[in-house]
């Protein structure tokens, strides 16, 4: 449990890498972590794929509705300028799938959750895994200027949902697809809201 927290909140920030470097470093750490601790991501699970696509479709529908509702769309536009120092396309196509989703799902749902379940049982394991996932986001919240307690609480809650999906499907594929839909949609929806507004005024 401590290795991911040391990596995310202490070692990685001290490397001083740009976005591309952080993506490569996170993916490398995740792969090494899974190899050392005998990760069981089970990426090829058909059950995981089905559950993941179903979960992701709900998120996509939610973002679509948010962009379509004028009041929500106005609020979404406020977040359009939040993003890393790369193009939105690169962020959505490369850094979110590899630097965030692959890395975090392989570490937490593919490796840590099975270890915790085997050691403490599934009830304690899911709580410990979700808590560690929340604490993983301390430094990213600080870097973004977000509330650390709110970010830790929100991501821990998300970790519970992702952990339940992993346990139901015995695969990291389902939580990975849901995670991808949430993060990519969160990056894309505000930009779609801005384009909608520009078309409406042109």
Secondary structure, DSSP 8 states (H G I E B T S, - for coil): -HHHHHIIIIIHHHT---HHHHHHHHHHHHHHHHHHTT----TT-HHHHHHHHHHHHHHHHHHHHHHHSHHHHHHHGGGTT---SS-HHHIIIIIIIIIIIIHHIIIIIIIIHHHHHHHH-HHHHHHHHHHHHHHHTHHHHHHHT--HHHHHHHHHHHHHHHHHHHHHHTSHHHHHHHHHHHHHHHHHHHHHHHHHHHHHH-
